[in-house]
């Protein structure tokens, strides 16, 4: 099957995290949305996304294609229905398109035959920024079962204090010594060549992806994912680091999501509860205003390549755009736009050349490079950023 993962309205709701990538490239639980679909459904995968992202994430178009909205979680029944789709048929959930089998012209023109529409439910549907952490514990459990089924974990070293070891899985090369692993309320997953250093306190559900690192004495609460090649220390609760991001020191991160190549300076903290206990509001890129999440607990959302200086204090419900550098004293505003140099409303713009140089140095530490396609994407975001 030729499978094309398309960006629906969820992509817009997920800005700024999706400004640099298709929706399917984001991570929740243990896997990215794309990888989760690939585990369920074989085929050739590509993307249908915004024009400025399409050079790095192109679409492979054939005469017949299966279009899937990756924001819906797969389940066996839904996957079976997708496999059985015939030309022109589509699957919907609550009037929202889940999947369709058709040519590119018919799909782009949204020519769906009502007589060929089917109704099917996904395991979950992630639509808004805050639903990333809301669904993360569910996603960890889901992915844990998917990944570890009929497989045997590496042995858990006896130096650890362990509860419910049958709910803990160590991939090859994973290291954990002299730590407490409590999987009585949720699974704990350690990816290939990951490490939990001594004295850490881990309560599942928790996912540490490949080459991830938990530093000494960390305290990690349920619903937390540390993505590939990311490092964490201090206290974390119900948070996601997608990949190559660091919160390596003391400080609190709660009900929060960091994109890729982010760095929080030592003793950076975020608030996740307002002093008056009111529902938290977040900046909405589409409406260009703050909207209510309906949640009492909601922390920080930081897009790719952004960073904070030591002792930074983020207010409840803060959104930080792409490639911003936050270092001024006091609380940053609840919305920090992309390419902001300082982190206040009157800050100057982070020059594009300087941001490239910083990204190159940061990526070189992980033996990665900032490609020409990455530069073009960042240049587009820079040119489109009008609020700083």
C-alpha positions as CSV (number, residue, x, y, z in Angstrom):
1,X,0.0,0.0,0.0
2,X,1.1,3.6,-0.7
3,X,0.2,5.4,2.5
4,X,0.2,9.1,2.8
5,X,0.0,10.7,6.2
6,X,-1.8,14.0,5.7
7,X,-1.9,17.1,7.9
8,X,-5.5,17.9,8.9
9,X,-6.8,20.8,11.1
10,X,-4.8,19.2,14.0
11,X,-1.6,20.5,12.4
12,X,-2.7,24.1,12.8
13,X,-3.9,23.5,16.4
14,X,-0.4,22.1,17.3
15,X,1.5,25.2,16.3
16,X,4.3,26.1,17.2
17,X,5.4,22.5,17.7
18,X,4.4,21.6,14.1
19,X,5.9,24.7,12.4
20,X,9.0,22.7,11.6
21,X,7.4,19.3,10.8
22,X,4.3,17.4,9.8
23,X,2.0,16.3,12.6
24,X,3.1,12.6,12.1
25,X,6.7,13.5,13.1
26,X,5.7,14.5,16.7
27,X,6.1,12.0,19.6
28,X,3.6,10.9,22.2
29,X,4.0,7.8,24.4
30,X,7.1,5.9,23.2
31,X,6.6,6.3,19.5
32,X,6.1,9.1,17.0
33,X,2.6,9.2,15.4
34,X,4.2,7.9,12.1
35,X,6.0,5.0,13.8
36,X,2.9,3.9,15.6
37,X,1.0,3.6,12.3
38,X,3.9,1.8,10.8
39,X,3.8,-0.8,13.6
40,X,0.2,-1.5,12.8
41,X,0.1,-1.2,9.0
42,X,2.8,-2.1,6.5
43,X,3.4,-0.1,3.4
44,X,5.3,2.8,1.9
45,X,4.9,6.0,4.0
46,X,5.2,9.6,3.0
47,X,3.6,13.0,3.9
48,X,1.1,15.5,2.6
49,X,1.9,18.6,4.5
50,X,2.4,22.4,4.0
51,X,4.3,23.5,0.9
52,X,7.3,24.9,2.8
53,X,7.8,21.6,4.6
54,X,7.4,19.4,1.5
55,X,11.0,19.5,0.3
56,X,12.1,17.8,3.5
57,X,8.9,15.7,3.9
58,X,7.7,15.0,0.3
59,X,4.6,13.1,-0.7
60,X,5.0,9.9,-2.8
61,X,1.9,10.0,-5.1
62,X,0.6,7.0,-7.0
63,X,-2.6,6.3,-8.9
64,X,-4.2,4.8,-5.8
65,X,-3.3,6.0,-2.3
66,X,-4.3,5.4,1.3
67,X,-4.6,8.8,3.0
68,X,-4.5,8.6,6.8
69,X,-4.8,11.4,9.4
70,X,-2.1,10.4,11.9
71,X,-3.6,12.3,14.8
72,X,-6.0,9.3,15.2
73,X,-4.6,6.4,17.2
74,X,-4.7,3.1,15.3
75,X,-6.4,0.0,16.7
76,X,-6.9,-3.5,15.1
77,X,-10.5,-2.8,14.1
78,X,-9.7,0.6,12.5
79,X,-6.6,-0.9,10.7
80,X,-8.7,-3.8,9.3
81,X,-11.2,-1.3,7.9
82,X,-8.4,0.7,6.3
83,X,-7.0,-2.4,4.7
84,X,-10.4,-3.3,3.3
85,X,-11.0,0.2,1.7
86,X,-11.9,0.2,-2.0
87,X,-11.3,3.0,-4.5
88,X,-13.3,6.1,-3.5
89,X,-14.2,4.9,0.0
90,X,-13.4,6.8,3.2
91,X,-13.6,6.4,7.0
92,X,-14.9,9.0,9.3
93,X,-15.2,9.6,13.0
94,X,-17.6,12.3,14.3
95,X,-17.6,14.0,10.8
96,X,-13.8,14.1,10.7
97,X,-11.8,12.3,8.1
98,X,-9.7,9.4,9.3
99,X,-8.7,7.6,6.1
100,X,-9.5,7.5,2.4
101,X,-8.5,5.4,-0.6
102,X,-8.3,7.5,-3.8
103,X,-6.2,9.5,-6.2
104,X,-4.5,12.8,-5.2
105,X,-6.9,15.0,-7.3
106,X,-10.0,13.6,-5.7
107,X,-8.5,13.9,-2.2
108,X,-7.2,17.5,-2.6
109,X,-10.6,18.5,-4.0
110,X,-12.3,16.8,-1.1
111,X,-14.6,14.8,-3.4
112,X,-15.9,12.2,-1.0
113,X,-18.9,10.1,-2.1
114,X,-21.4,10.0,0.7
115,X,-22.5,6.5,-0.3
116,X,-18.9,5.3,0.2
117,X,-18.4,6.8,3.7
118,X,-17.8,4.4,6.6
119,X,-17.8,5.1,10.3
120,X,-15.1,3.8,12.6
121,X,-13.6,4.8,15.9
122,X,-9.9,5.3,16.7
123,X,-8.3,4.4,20.0
124,X,-7.8,8.1,20.7
125,X,-7.7,11.4,18.8
126,X,-5.1,14.1,19.6
127,X,-6.3,17.5,18.5
128,X,-4.8,20.2,20.6
129,X,-1.5,21.1,22.2
130,X,-2.5,20.2,25.7
131,X,-3.9,16.8,24.6
132,X,-0.3,15.7,24.0
133,X,0.4,15.5,27.8
134,X,-3.2,14.6,28.6
135,X,-3.0,11.5,26.4
136,X,0.6,10.7,27.1
137,X,0.1,8.1,29.9
138,X,-2.5,6.3,27.8
139,X,0.0,6.4,24.8
140,X,2.8,5.0,27.0
141,X,0.6,2.0,28.0
142,X,-0.6,1.6,24.4
143,X,2.9,1.6,23.0
144,X,4.4,-0.5,25.8
145,X,1.9,-3.3,24.9
146,X,2.5,-2.9,21.2
147,X,6.3,-2.9,21.4
148,X,6.9,-5.6,24.1
149,X,4.3,-8.2,23.2
150,X,5.8,-11.7,23.0
151,X,9.3,-10.2,23.8
152,X,11.5,-10.7,26.8
153,X,13.1,-7.8,28.7
154,X,16.8,-7.6,29.6
155,X,17.3,-8.4,33.3
156,X,16.8,-5.6,35.8
157,X,19.9,-5.3,37.9
158,X,19.4,-6.4,41.5
159,X,20.8,-3.1,42.9
160,X,17.4,-1.4,42.1
161,X,14.4,-1.2,44.3
162,X,11.6,-2.6,42.0
163,X,7.8,-2.8,42.2
164,X,5.9,-4.9,39.6
165,X,9.0,-5.9,37.5
166,X,6.7,-7.7,35.0
167,X,5.6,-4.2,34.0
168,X,9.1,-3.0,33.3
169,X,10.9,-3.5,30.0
170,X,14.6,-2.9,29.2
171,X,15.8,-3.0,25.7
172,X,19.3,-4.1,24.8
173,X,22.0,-1.8,26.2
174,X,19.7,-0.1,28.7
175,X,21.3,0.7,32.0
176,X,19.7,1.3,35.4
177,X,21.5,0.9,38.8
178,X,20.6,1.9,42.4
179,X,17.3,3.5,41.5
180,X,13.6,3.0,42.5
181,X,11.4,1.7,39.7
182,X,7.7,1.7,40.7
183,X,5.6,0.1,37.9
184,X,2.6,-0.7,40.1
185,X,0.4,2.0,38.5
186,X,1.9,2.0,34.9
187,X,4.6,0.5,32.7
188,X,8.2,1.7,32.6
189,X,10.1,1.4,29.3
190,X,13.8,1.8,28.8
191,X,14.9,2.1,25.1
192,X,18.1,0.8,23.5
193,X,21.3,2.2,25.1
194,X,19.4,4.5,27.5
195,X,20.5,5.0,31.1
196,X,19.0,5.9,34.4
197,X,21.7,7.1,36.8
198,X,21.9,6.2,40.5
199,X,19.4,7.5,43.0
200,X,16.6,8.2,40.6
201,X,12.9,7.8,41.6
202,X,10.7,6.6,38.7
203,X,7.0,6.0,38.8
204,X,5.3,4.6,35.7
205,X,4.0,5.1,33.2
206,X,7.3,6.3,32.0
207,X,9.2,6.0,28.7
208,X,12.9,6.6,28.2
209,X,13.6,6.3,24.5
210,X,16.8,5.2,22.8
211,X,20.0,6.8,24.0
212,X,18.0,8.9,26.5
213,X,19.5,9.8,29.9
214,X,18.0,10.3,33.3
215,X,20.6,12.0,35.6
216,X,21.4,11.2,39.2
217,X,18.6,11.8,41.8
218,X,15.9,12.7,39.3
219,X,12.2,12.5,40.4
220,X,9.9,11.5,37.6
221,X,6.1,11.1,37.9
222,X,3.7,9.3,35.6
223,X,2.9,10.3,32.1
224,X,6.4,11.4,31.2
225,X,8.3,10.6,28.0
226,X,12.0,11.4,27.5
227,X,12.6,11.2,23.8
228,X,15.6,9.8,21.9
229,X,19.0,11.3,22.8
230,X,17.3,13.6,25.4
231,X,18.6,14.3,28.9
232,X,16.6,15.0,32.1
233,X,17.3,15.8,35.7
234,X,15.4,17.3,38.6
235,X,11.6,16.9,38.8
236,X,9.3,16.0,35.9
237,X,5.6,15.3,35.9
238,X,3.4,14.4,32.9
239,X,5.7,15.9,30.4
240,X,7.2,15.1,26.9
241,X,10.6,15.8,25.5
242,X,10.3,14.8,21.8
243,X,14.0,14.2,20.9
244,X,17.5,15.7,21.3
245,X,16.3,18.1,24.0
246,X,17.7,18.7,27.5
247,X,16.4,19.5,30.9
248,X,19.6,18.3,32.5
249,X,19.5,20.0,35.9
250,X,17.3,20.7,39.0
251,X,14.1,22.5,38.4
252,X,10.5,21.5,37.8
253,X,8.8,20.7,34.4
254,X,5.2,19.7,34.6
255,X,2.3,19.2,32.2
256,X,4.7,20.4,29.5
257,X,5.9,19.5,26.0
258,X,9.3,20.4,24.5
259,X,10.0,19.9,20.8
260,X,13.4,18.9,19.4
261,X,16.8,20.6,20.1
262,X,15.5,22.5,23.1
263,X,17.6,23.3,26.2
264,X,16.4,24.4,29.6
265,X,19.1,26.1,31.7
266,X,19.9,25.0,35.3
267,X,17.0,25.6,37.7
268,X,14.5,26.5,35.0
269,X,11.0,26.0,36.4
270,X,7.5,26.1,35.0
271,X,4.3,26.7,36.8
272,X,1.5,24.3,35.9
273,X,-1.2,25.7,38.3
274,X,-2.5,29.2,38.6
275,X,-2.7,30.7,42.1
276,X,-6.4,31.3,41.8
277,X,-7.0,27.8,40.4
278,X,-8.7,29.2,37.3
279,X,-8.6,27.2,34.0
280,X,-5.4,27.9,32.1
281,X,-5.4,29.8,28.8
282,X,-3.0,29.2,25.9
283,X,-2.0,31.3,22.9
284,X,-3.8,30.1,19.8
285,X,-1.9,30.7,16.5
286,X,-5.0,30.5,14.4
287,X,-7.2,32.8,16.4
288,X,-4.3,35.1,17.4
289,X,-5.5,35.3,21.0
290,X,-5.5,33.2,24.2
291,X,-8.1,30.4,24.4
292,X,-9.2,28.4,27.5
293,X,-7.9,24.9,27.8
294,X,-10.5,24.0,30.4
295,X,-7.6,22.6,32.5
296,X,-6.4,23.5,35.9
297,X,-2.9,22.0,35.2
298,X,-1.1,23.2,32.1
299,X,2.5,24.2,31.9
300,X,5.0,25.0,29.1
301,X,5.0,24.3,25.3
302,X,8.4,25.0,23.6
303,X,9.0,24.6,19.9
304,X,12.2,23.3,18.2
305,X,15.6,25.0,18.7
306,X,14.4,27.2,21.6
307,X,16.2,27.5,24.9
308,X,16.1,29.2,28.3
309,X,18.9,30.6,30.5
310,X,19.6,29.5,34.1
311,X,16.9,30.3,36.7
312,X,14.2,31.0,34.1
313,X,10.7,31.0,35.5
314,X,7.8,30.2,33.1
315,X,4.3,31.1,34.0
316,X,1.4,28.8,33.8
317,X,0.3,28.1,30.2
318,X,3.4,29.5,28.3
319,X,3.9,29.0,24.6
320,X,7.4,29.5,23.1
321,X,7.9,29.6,19.4
322,X,10.7,28.3,17.2
323,X,14.4,29.2,17.8
324,X,13.9,31.7,20.6
325,X,16.5,32.4,23.3
326,X,15.0,33.4,26.7
327,X,17.4,35.0,29.2
328,X,15.9,38.2,30.6
329,X,15.0,38.6,34.2
330,X,11.4,38.1,35.5
331,X,8.7,36.0,34.1
332,X,8.6,35.8,30.3
333,X,5.2,36.6,28.8
334,X,2.7,33.7,28.2
335,X,3.4,33.8,24.5
336,X,7.0,34.2,23.2
337,X,7.1,34.3,19.4
338,X,9.6,32.5,17.2
339,X,13.1,34.1,16.8
340,X,12.8,36.1,20.0
341,X,16.1,37.2,21.5
342,X,15.6,37.8,25.2
343,X,12.1,36.5,25.9
344,X,10.2,39.7,26.6
345,X,7.6,41.6,24.5
346,X,10.1,44.3,23.7
347,X,13.0,42.0,22.8
348,X,14.9,42.3,19.6
349,X,14.7,39.7,16.8
350,X,17.1,36.7,16.9
351,X,18.9,37.1,13.6
352,X,18.6,34.2,11.2
353,X,22.3,33.7,10.6
354,X,23.0,33.7,14.3
355,X,20.3,31.2,14.9
356,X,21.7,28.9,12.2
357,X,25.1,29.1,13.9
358,X,23.8,28.2,17.3
359,X,21.8,25.3,15.8
360,X,24.8,24.0,14.0
361,X,26.9,24.0,17.1
362,X,24.2,22.3,19.2
363,X,23.6,19.6,16.6
364,X,27.3,18.9,16.0
365,X,27.5,17.8,19.7
366,X,25.1,14.9,18.6
367,X,26.9,14.3,15.3
368,X,24.0,15.8,13.4
369,X,24.0,18.6,10.8
370,X,21.6,21.5,10.0
371,X,20.7,20.6,6.4
372,X,19.8,23.0,3.6
373,X,16.2,21.9,3.8
374,X,16.2,22.7,7.6
375,X,17.5,26.1,6.8
376,X,14.8,26.7,4.2
377,X,12.1,25.7,6.7
378,X,13.5,28.0,9.4
379,X,13.9,30.8,6.9
380,X,10.2,30.5,6.0
381,X,9.2,30.6,9.7
382,X,11.5,33.6,10.2
383,X,9.9,35.5,7.3
384,X,6.4,34.6,8.4
385,X,6.9,35.6,12.1
386,X,5.3,39.0,12.5
387,X,4.8,39.2,16.3
388,X,8.0,39.6,18.3
